[in-house]
Amino acid sequence: MKTRPSAPQTAPAPRNHVALALAARAGSGAAGRHQRATGAQRRADRVALQQALRRGDGH
């Protein structure tokens, strides 16, 4: 009498909500939206304005 092969065993789902979120994020293939910090955005805007004024585009 032959026995039927059992299904492959999978690891139980982690109970840690952080681990669940990381697993979901890794499985989606998307890294998420990257947002620039407020200070960095302000500096980038100021530098762009200064460059435009030096070129004479600010009139």
Secondary structure, 3 states (H helix, E strand, C coil): CCCCCCCCCCCCCCCCHHHHHHHHHHHHCCCCCCCCCHHHHHHHHHHHHHHHHHHCCCC
